Amino acid sequence: MDNQVFTLINIAVMTVVMWITPLQFVPFMIWLERKGSAIIQDRIGPNRAEIFGFRFFGMVHNFSDVVKLLNKENITPTHANRFFYTMAPFWSMTVSLLPLLIIPLAAPIDIFGHTVRFQAADFSVGILYILSITSMGVFAVILAGWASNNKFSLMGGIRSSAQMISYELSMGLAIVALLMVYQDAQVSSMVETQGRWLTVFGHELPLPNWGIFLQPVAFVLFLVASFAETNRNPFDLAEGESELVAGYHIEYSSVKFALFFMAEYSNMVVASFVIATLFLGGYQVPYFSTDVLAAHPQEVLIAVCILGFIKSVLLGYLIGLKARQQETVFKKGVAKWEPFLFSGLFYGLSILCLAGLIYAFNGSFAPWFGPVLTTLLQMGCLLAKVLFFCWLFVWVRWTLPRFRYDQLMNLGWKMLLPLGLVNLLVTGVWLLISK
Amino acid sequence: MRVVDRAEPKGAQKFYLVAVVRGLIVTMGHVMKNVLNPKRMPVVFYPEQKKDLPPATRGRHRLMKREDGAPRCTACMLCATACPAECIHIKAEESPDPNIEKLPERFEIDMLRCVFCGFCVDACPLDAIRMDVPDVTIAGYTRESMVYTKEFLMNHNNEDVVADYNPPRPVILTHGPHARP
């Protein structure tokens, strides 16, 4: 197979993977939102829907949701503009899936004479692509709000457009500050830069060269702006159910509503990926560069096994606690022993990790083993960062109340915008001095 | 006119960051406590576990019985008259007992109309109807099943519904022309 064909296949596979990834995250996010909100509010959360008695800790409720939404009547109001009304949910979903194409999942590896890249597209203007695509997301909300021909949804759409346009400014300013320190707009090279040590005036500090340490103010700006861009609490004025019933998607039902619902969550996943990539070093494992990891497969395998052991023992223990609570309630059926099964599975995984540890100490490794293990570790690292931000979205939503409209505008225009400009100035002066 | 001075955020407060972080710490504390000790959550697993209702709960109706099993009700229609929802339907018949004038042939309560006001209980001079069955989840699949009949309302022992709560009963005459056994 010549290299060109291999590259094409590589790109095609990665495109499909990056298209599917947010779709796979969506049910998980919905589950995390329900369970997380329940635990924050001292509740149990969903645990009733079941398949053959298996409840998967409320995960089955997602299937019930899908079945319910697909079976609902797909209503188009007679007074709506039919074309734009139908287009809006598709637009929303499409736009929310696109930005992930330029996120690298792991460093490129050389294997069997080919270079495998874990990135669907690596534009030289990658970061501008993210900005342009996410700013197109506002059209979906405006179109849905206007085309439904309902005053509540129109209000939601107008609020949302004002909010998104206001916060895109500070998001852009945060990215400009980032461009100044990275001196590059290509996402893959930005992530590579973050694999080095933080250097201040020629001194290496014991910190990775992550965007959050280089540009803490820009990180806060970007985080707040991405909450506003994804229409999440405390910036979910577009929905504002206490004022606008449901906001821009009030007239939608069935699959069209499901698309809006999914787009909201996949927007969050994409925002988490972007924040993790730009500010938390993307796939970079802190303190260990890709070359170091690939050169020491044995040490890496030992570390992975120990981490896996700790993680699975912890999860097994926590699920065991949950199981003992459920056992006292569900006296019969699968629900009585199902949590024990999962707890046992995690304990079994920990034993598997110990076996891997033994293998790591006296094994010799094939040459492909190091790069592949490095790739898996880096993917896991990116996943951990993304999951943290996914949890942050849920966590913040169930902590903070919604902003009032004037507070929202004051924060966007009078606080974040000047802060971003001052940050640009300070960054420029700092770069000038440190050169 | 009363003017309320609300404290406007000043300086660093305007970024809300400190308050946001403090709020996040509070919610994270709840998560930690609930994950490490699931039993501390004040939750009742409803269909499996049920909370004990308070002893004076106003629940479903029941018709009280005499010692021989006949209904105490004499079809005087006071409850049906007092009912604001007009959900009690009584058809009287002659009582075989010479001391008692009438008996209800049919005594039906339409639970879809009932508003649980308890006026029927107050109106009854014989303590024949009470609303102390601790059942507050009243549901049915058809309208017909929601019309409770005399047999259904009398299907209990007089004392077994709420053993430890018996409201004071009206005095029942034991002799004289209007005596009740």
Boltz contact constraints between the chains, C-beta under 6 A:
constraints:
  - contact:
      token1: [A, 39]
      token2: [B, 31]
      max_distance: 6.0
  - contact:
      token1: [A, 39]
      token2: [B, 34]
      max_distance: 6.0
  - contact:
      token1: [A, 40]
      token2: [B, 27]
      max_distance: 6.0
  - contact:
      token1: [A, 40]
      token2: [B, 30]
      max_distance: 6.0
  - contact:
      token1: [A, 40]
      token2: [B, 31]
      max_distance: 6.0
  - contact:
      token1: [A, 42]
      token2: [B, 41]
      max_distance: 6.0
  - contact:
      token1: [A, 44]
      token2: [B, 43]
      max_distance: 6.0
  - contact:
      token1: [A, 318]
      token2: [B, 35]
      max_distance: 6.0
  - contact:
      token1: [A, 321]
      token2: [B, 38]
      max_distance: 6.0
  - contact:
      token1: [A, 322]
      token2: [B, 38]
      max_distance: 6.0
  - contact:
      token1: [A, 325]
      token2: [B, 38]
      max_distance: 6.0
  - contact:
      token1: [A, 325]
      token2: [B, 39]
      max_distance: 6.0
  - contact:
      token1: [A, 329]
      token2: [B, 45]
      max_distance: 6.0
  - contact:
      token1: [A, 329]
      token2: [B, 48]
      max_distance: 6.0
  - contact:
      token1: [A, 399]
      token2: [B, 23]
      max_distance: 6.0
  - contact:
      token1: [A, 399]
      token2: [B, 24]
      max_distance: 6.0
  - contact:
      token1: [A, 399]
      token2: [B, 27]
      max_distance: 6.0
  - contact:
      token1: [A, 415]
      token2: [B, 14]
      max_distance: 6.0
  - contact:
      token1: [A, 415]
      token2: [B, 15]
      max_distance: 6.0
